[in-house]
Amino acid sequence: MPYNESDFKTTNINYLNKDFVSLKRNLIDYAKTYFENSYRDFNETSPGMMLIEMSAYVGDVLSFYIDQQYREMLLPLAEEKRNVTHIAKMLGYKVKPIIPAFVDLTVKQTVDANTDDINNIVPDFTQAAIVDKGMKITSVTDSSIVYETLDYVDFTVSGSGQDWRAADTEVDSNGLINKFILERKIKAISGETKSYSFSISGPTKFLELKLPQTNVIDILSVYDSNGNRWYEVEYLAQDKVPKERHYYGDPNRTTAYTSGLGTQFEDDDIDMAIPVPYTLEYIRTSKRFTTAINDDNTLSLVFGNGVLKNGQQLETAFFASEQAGITIPGQASGLDSAIDDTLGDDYDTLGESPAHTTLTVKYRIGGGISANVSSGELTTIDTVSALNGASTANISTTNSLPARGGSSQPTVDEIRERASAHFATQNRCVTKADFAARTFAMPARFGNIAKVFVQRTTAKPIASHMMEHLDLDTSGTVDSADINALYNAIGSLGDAFGAVSSLGDGNIMQTDISNLY
């Protein structure tokens, strides 16, 4: 039987109508279109309208939660703090439970003058103290406001060429200097150090330890009962961690005055030297953990998935681990190399999980908007200790500038904006200006950078040029005449070649070239 399209009534079903009124209207239109002979009672009090409205209600609720869930997955639109925090973590930004205040403290120590040479009166450095980090200072107006120093206060070294003519002094009745007032600047943070111990029995993958207190600013140290230190990392796959070492605790150094090549200056040369109190090295360890903020504003320590079986843990390798390596059929071992070896060893795990030990965690809590104090308030020293055993009786502190930066928990909008900024930077160097800025940003405790020049180049590494332009003879020596060719090939390395020891016959040993490289 032939038919015409007009015999069939159609309606456009718009799936974008997600509110109750639109859904109800669409259901009524749908019923009128496809059930015109079966149902015609669209009165508001009819049972059929009750079913239509209930269906529209269910559709409205489902549509709301679908939209809400999708919106909460987008950083610019998310509203719940928990979701914003998780998205920020995914972008590499760690949310702080509270924002601490910072201040520049002026620390002074009074020492006697050394009058052995009446024409050259200098401080008696046998009385100078090396104050340990974590010196505790409280406000004179509110004893609950506590600040702690972030670095050592070393009165035994000076970055001003040791010209004591400008130093504060005290004179006796004869007008002679009998005391010097040594002054140092140091950063301090609002907060107080606490300690908590966890007793751990059997091994657990991705062990999570929750600290009992809120407003934890940072983790200072984690040690197990065997004296091993556990290091905080950005992510568990990071197996190389930076380790700072102060010169006072370094058995290879006896003074902070050290050249860039690691050689120590003589006493006569110290006037021209700049103190370098710290050395920095990267160590490889499987004892590592990350931190995570919980919904109740507490902090948790999360360890790796490495469970040792019958092996042992060393600083340079991770043996006999349950997840060590990836087995590939037909090969005797796992992966041979990694695309990026900075992300960890192919045969390593995501870090070791502690077991059958006691972990002691030292952490700092505090901060907040109440920690912002006026200038001149931080003068009461509660706790101070000297590493070198010197007296701390004549040490005083004050803050010439107000303490600033402290605030309460970051809001959703603050987390959103800071996470966006962090994702844009990514701690990466891309342009030449990035490399220069990162170089200048190196902390002064590792040395001072006077000038930086960054240039793009496609030149080969120094080692490749050496192999091409140095003619090694059978005796393993290099004729000094070949240095000119090498100099022209790889650029201005005249200063660098000063570090190569030349032999009396004008030859340079191949081993010296390796040392230069």
Disulfide bonds with the S-S distance in Angstrom:
none
